[in-house]
Amino acid sequence: MAARDPAGCAASESLTSVLGKGMMDFVDAMDEMNSVAGVRPAPRPRCPRGPHHPLVWAAILSLAMLPVSGCGQAARPPRSPVPSAPTPNPPIGGDLPAQARQIISHGLTDADPQGRANAIEVVASTRELGLMPGVQKLLADQVVPVKFAAAVAVGDLSYAPAKDQVGPLLNDPNPNVQIAAFYAMSKLGQPELYQEICKAVASSDQTVRANAALLLGKSGNKDGIRFLYWTLQRDDSSDMVVLQAAEAIAMLGDPRIYRKLWTSLISKYADDRIIGIRAMGALGTDEAKSAIITMLDDPIPEVRLTAAEQLGRLGDFGGEAEVLAVFEKNLMAGMDAQGQQRTKTLAALAIGEIAAESPAKYLPQLLQDPSKVVRLAAAKAVLRRDLKKPQRPATK
């Protein structure tokens, strides 16, 4: 499921993730984080929203990055994501993979911290080690969500050259950065630090708790399942934490979580359904796949596109028609700029997971889209498709 990227208020999409969570405002995010640190939340607070809460853009890209700033608080209503203003396309050239890498590289130096965080997530999810030096520099970023994302990426890729830069973050004043550093260092020769993440999932800070759940899911260590169920069942865990813990359990492959995920698929809220679909994709069982297939009939285009993406990840191209409809059936007619950006972003992400050639023909135009969010999603798609190609045996 998507939890959102280093900031957000419901669960996520990473660009949704990303990319999907109602695009975070970093300044307010940090204010919220500081204001709730150490305060025990009220039982299960829920962010107010309408039946179709805008996806959290930070989550769209991976849909697995978490809030690094307070957002389970009921005090402040969630923000609607603001579509990125059209920006001049930086000059890019070469074949599609070369263009994709240039777009991501530009993202790592984006003046907007959300852009930097999204670009980091794309580097990690496409396993582009050649771009990791740029991510390594962002371990010293002044914005917490960016620093968090950079440390998580180092852990995801077990990127040893950044070990010396991650070490000092173990004592960072921000607890979210600390647990990201624990995660990274646990992948770089200090496995005992995994226990620090297990402890953090009991934090009184809802954001720290949710981020710890995300990292337990990413760890691949099934020992974390019992901590996640404990967190899931706590009366003082916010919806943000519950959703992220359920997704993390799915990431660790425990089929017992299926029934909990199913409740998200039948929610009246589109963002809940999107989160549920992503979690089902992480679970990856035949039962989960069948559940995702039913979501291809959802009335909301974003939900159908998310289902198409997750089916593609599982090797099923049944959602290909939903992607083609975006470009060939005028699906975006009547949408405002925000809706069009969200739809094109999710379509690009789906193309990245569906190995069929027909949708791929739209990637060149998406790489040139006026929205940098769409361009970044398209860049991710290009490189994700490359990852799926059979590797040729090395020639002697």
C-alpha positions in Angstrom: 0.0 0.0 0.0 1.3 3.1 -0.3 2.2 5.0 2.7 3.3 8.3 1.6 6.5 9.8 1.1 8.3 11.7 3.7 5.2 13.6 4.6 1.5 13.3 4.0 -1.8 12.5 5.5 -3.6 9.4 4.6 -1.6 6.7 3.1 -0.1 6.9 -0.2 0.8 6.8 -3.7 4.5 8.0 -4.0 4.7 10.6 -6.9 2.2 8.0 -5.4 4.6 8.1 -4.0 3.8 9.4 -6.4 3.3 10.5 -6.3 0.4 10.1 -4.6 -0.3 11.4 -1.3 -1.7 14.8 -1.2 1.5 16.6 -2.1 3.2 17.6 1.1 4.0 21.1 2.1 7.4 20.6 3.7 7.5 23.7 5.9 4.1 22.8 7.4 5.1 19.2 7.6 8.1 20.0 9.7 6.1 22.3 11.9 3.6 19.5 12.5 6.4 17.1 13.3 7.9 19.3 15.9 4.6 20.1 17.5 3.5 16.4 18.0 6.9 15.0 19.0 6.4 13.1 22.3 2.6 13.7 22.4 0.5 10.6 22.8 -2.2 10.8 20.1 -5.9 10.3 20.7 -7.3 6.9 19.8 -7.2 6.2 16.1 -7.5 9.8 14.7 -8.6 10.0 11.1 -7.7 12.8 8.7 -10.9 14.4 7.5 -11.5 14.0 3.7 -14.0 13.7 1.0 -15.0 10.5 -0.8 -12.2 11.1 -3.3 -9.2 12.4 -1.5 -6.5 13.5 -3.8 -3.6 11.1 -4.1 -0.5 11.9 -2.3 2.0 12.9 -4.9 5.0 12.1 -2.9 3.8 8.6 -2.8 2.9 8.0 -6.3 6.2 6.9 -7.6 6.6 4.0 -5.3 3.7 4.3 -3.1 5.8 3.1 -0.4 7.4 6.0 1.0 6.2 7.2 4.3 5.3 10.4 6.0 8.2 12.0 7.6 6.2 14.7 9.1 3.1 14.7 11.2 -0.1 13.9 9.5 -2.1 11.6 11.6 -3.2 14.6 13.7 -6.8 15.6 13.5 -6.0 19.2 14.2 -5.1 20.1 10.6 -7.2 19.0 7.6 -5.2 17.4 4.7 -4.1 19.6 1.8 -5.1 18.9 -1.7 -2.1 18.2 -3.8 -1.2 21.0 -6.1 -0.2 20.0 -9.6 3.4 20.9 -10.4 3.5 24.1 -12.5 4.6 23.5 -16.1 8.4 23.8 -16.1 10.7 24.2 -19.0 12.0 20.8 -20.0 15.7 20.8 -19.3 17.5 19.7 -22.5 17.7 15.9 -22.7 18.9 13.6 -25.5 19.8 10.1 -26.4 17.7 7.0 -26.3 14.9 6.6 -23.8 17.0 5.2 -20.9 19.5 8.1 -21.4 16.6 10.6 -21.3 15.2 8.9 -18.2 18.5 9.1 -16.3 18.9 12.8 -17.2 15.4 13.6 -15.9 16.1 11.8 -12.6 19.4 13.5 -12.3 17.7 16.9 -12.7 15.2 15.8 -10.1 17.9 15.1 -7.5 18.9 18.8 -7.7 15.3 20.2 -7.9 14.8 23.3 -5.8 11.6 21.8 -4.6 12.3 19.2 -1.8 9.4 17.1 -2.9 11.0 16.8 -6.3 14.3 15.7 -4.7 12.6 13.1 -2.5 10.6 11.7 -5.5 13.8 11.5 -7.5 15.5 9.6 -4.7 12.7 7.1 -4.6 13.0 6.5 -8.3 16.7 5.9 -8.1 16.1 3.2 -5.5 13.2 1.5 -7.2 15.0 1.3 -10.5 18.3 0.3 -8.9 20.2 2.9 -10.7 23.6 2.7 -8.9 25.1 5.2 -11.3 22.8 7.9 -9.9 23.5 7.0 -6.2 26.4 9.5 -5.8 23.7 12.2 -6.3 21.6 10.6 -3.7 24.5 10.3 -1.3 25.0 14.1 -1.4 21.4 14.4 -0.2 22.2 12.7 3.1 23.3 16.2 4.1 20.1 17.9 2.8 18.5 20.4 5.2 15.0 19.0 4.6 14.2 16.0 6.8 12.0 14.1 4.3 14.8 14.4 1.7 17.4 13.1 4.2 15.1 10.3 5.2 14.5 9.2 1.6 18.2 9.3 0.9 19.1 7.1 3.9 16.3 4.7 3.0 17.6 4.5 -0.6 21.1 3.7 0.7 19.6 0.8 2.6 17.4 -0.4 -0.2 20.5 -0.7 -2.5 23.0 -1.6 0.2 25.1 1.2 -1.1 28.4 0.8 0.8 30.1 4.0 -0.6 27.7 6.0 1.5 28.3 4.2 4.8 30.5 6.9 6.3 27.9 9.5 5.5 25.1 7.5 7.0 26.9 6.7 10.3 26.5 10.2 11.8 22.7 10.1 11.1 22.4 7.4 13.7 22.5 10.3 16.2 20.4 12.8 14.1 18.1 15.0 16.2 15.1 13.9 14.2 13.9 10.4 15.1 12.6 9.7 11.5 16.1 10.3 10.1 17.5 8.1 12.9 15.4 5.1 12.0 16.2 5.5 8.3 19.9 5.4 9.3 19.3 2.3 11.4 17.7 0.7 8.4 20.6 1.7 6.1 23.3 0.5 8.5 21.5 -2.7 9.2 22.0 -3.4 5.5 25.6 -2.4 5.6 27.1 -4.7 8.1 25.3 -3.8 11.4 22.3 -6.1 11.4 21.8 -5.6 15.2 20.4 -2.1 14.4 17.3 -3.8 13.1 16.2 -4.1 16.7 16.1 -0.3 17.0 13.5 -0.2 14.2 11.5 -2.8 16.1 11.6 -0.5 19.1 10.6 2.6 17.1 7.3 1.0 16.0 6.2 1.5 19.6 6.9 5.3 19.5 4.3 7.7 20.8 4.9 9.8 17.6 2.5 8.5 15.0 4.8 9.4 12.1 7.8 7.7 13.6 5.6 4.6 14.3 4.4 4.6 10.7 7.9 5.0 9.2 9.2 2.2 11.4 6.5 0.0 10.1 7.5 0.8 6.6 11.1 0.0 7.3 10.2 -3.3 8.9 8.3 -4.2 5.7 11.3 -3.2 3.6 13.7 -5.2 5.8 12.5 -8.5 4.5 12.9 -9.9 8.0 9.8 -11.9 9.0 10.7 -11.4 12.7 9.1 -8.0 12.3 5.6 -9.5 11.6 4.8 -9.9 15.3 5.7 -6.2 16.0 3.6 -5.1 13.1 0.5 -7.0 14.2 1.0 -5.6 17.7 1.1 -2.1 16.2 -1.8 -2.7 13.9 -4.0 -3.7 16.9 -3.1 -0.9 19.2 -6.0 1.4 20.0 -3.8 4.5 19.8 -2.4 3.7 16.3 -3.7 6.3 13.8 -5.2 5.2 10.5 -1.9 6.2 8.9 -0.1 3.7 11.1 -2.7 0.9 10.7 -2.6 1.2 6.9 1.2 1.2 6.8 1.5 -1.7 9.2 -0.9 -3.7 7.1 1.1 -3.0 4.0 4.3 -3.8 5.7 2.9 -7.2 6.8 1.9 -7.8 3.1 5.5 -6.9 2.0 6.7 -9.6 4.4 4.4 -12.1 2.7 2.0 -13.0 5.5 -1.2 -14.2 3.9 -3.2 -13.7 7.1 -3.3 -10.0 6.3 -5.5 -10.6 3.3 -8.8 -10.0 5.0 -7.6 -6.7 6.5 -6.4 -5.5 3.0 -9.8 -6.5 1.5 -11.5 -4.0 3.7 -9.5 -1.2 2.0 -10.6 -2.4 -1.4 -14.3 -1.9 -0.5 -13.8 1.4 1.2 -15.9 4.4 -0.2 -12.6 6.4 -0.3 -10.7 6.1 -3.5 -7.3 6.7 -1.7 -8.1 3.7 0.6 -8.8 1.5 -2.4 -5.5 2.6 -4.0 -3.6 1.8 -0.8 -5.3 -1.6 -0.6 -4.5 -2.4 -4.2 -0.8 -1.6 -3.7 -0.7 -3.7 -0.5 -2.4 -6.6 -2.4 0.3 -6.2 -5.0 3.0 -6.5 -2.3 1.3 -9.6 -0.9 1.3 -11.1 -4.3 -0.7 -14.3 -3.6 -3.1 -15.7 -6.2 -6.0 -14.5 -3.9 -4.5 -11.0 -3.8 -4.1 -11.0 -7.5 -7.8 -12.0 -8.0 -8.8 -9.2 -5.7 -6.8 -6.6 -7.7 -8.5 -7.8 -10.9 -11.9 -6.9 -9.5 -10.6 -3.3 -9.1 -10.3 -2.9 -12.9 -14.1 -2.2 -12.8 -13.8 0.7 -10.3 -15.5 3.9 -11.3 -12.4 6.0 -10.5 -9.7 6.1 -13.3 -6.9 6.4 -10.8 -8.0 3.3 -9.0 -8.2 1.3 -12.3 -4.7 2.5 -13.3 -3.3 1.5 -9.9 -4.8 -1.9 -10.4 -3.3 -2.2 -13.8 0.1 -1.2 -12.4 0.0 -3.8 -9.7 -1.2 -6.6 -12.0 1.7 -5.7 -14.3 4.1 -6.2 -11.4 2.6 -9.6 -10.9 3.1 -10.5 -14.5 -0.6 -10.0 -15.6 -1.3 -7.6 -18.4 -5.0 -7.5 -17.9 -5.0 -3.8 -17.1 -3.4 -2.8 -20.4 -6.7 -1.6 -21.8 -7.1 0.8 -18.9 -3.7 2.4 -19.7 -4.5 2.7 -23.4 -7.8 4.3 -22.6 -5.9 7.3 -21.2 -4.5 8.1 -24.5 -6.9 6.6 -27.0 -10.3 7.1 -25.5 -10.0 10.7 -24.3 -10.2 9.6 -20.7 -8.9 12.9 -19.4 -11.6 15.0 -21.1 -13.1 17.4 -18.6 -10.4 16.8 -16.0 -8.6 19.8 -14.4 -4.9 20.2 -14.5 -4.5 18.3 -11.3 -6.6 15.4 -12.5 -4.7 15.2 -15.8 -1.3 15.2 -14.0 -2.4 12.5 -11.6 -3.9 10.3 -14.4 -0.8 10.6 -16.7 1.5 9.9 -13.7 -0.4 6.7 -12.8 -0.6 5.7 -16.4 3.2 6.1 -16.8 3.7 4.0 -13.6 1.5 1.3 -15.0 3.4 1.3 -18.3 6.5 0.7 -16.3 5.2 -2.6 -14.9 3.3 -3.9 -18.0 5.8 -5.5 -20.3 3.5 -5.3 -23.3 4.8 -3.0 -26.1 1.5 -1.3 -27.0 1.4 1.1 -24.0 5.2 1.8 -24.2 4.7 3.8 -27.4 3.4 6.7 -25.2 6.5 6.9 -23.0 8.4 9.4 -25.4 5.6 12.0 -25.1 5.3 11.5 -21.3 9.1 12.1 -21.0 8.4 15.5 -22.6 5.3 16.4 -20.6 5.1 19.9 -19.1 4.7 18.5 -15.6 8.0 17.4 -14.0 6.0 14.9 -11.9 4.8 13.2 -15.0 8.3 13.3 -16.6 9.7 11.7 -13.5 7.1 9.0 -13.5 7.8 8.3 -17.1 11.5 8.1 -16.4 10.8 5.6 -13.7 8.7 3.6 -16.2 11.4 3.5 -18.8 14.0 2.1 -16.3 11.6 -0.3 -14.7 10.9 -1.8 -18.1 14.6 -2.1 -18.6 14.9 -4.0 -15.3 12.3 -6.5 -16.5 14.1 -7.3 -19.7 16.0 -10.7 -19.7 19.6 -10.1 -19.1 21.9 -11.2 -22.0 24.7 -13.5 -20.9 28.0 -11.8 -20.8 30.2 -12.4 -23.8 33.7 -13.6 -23.4 
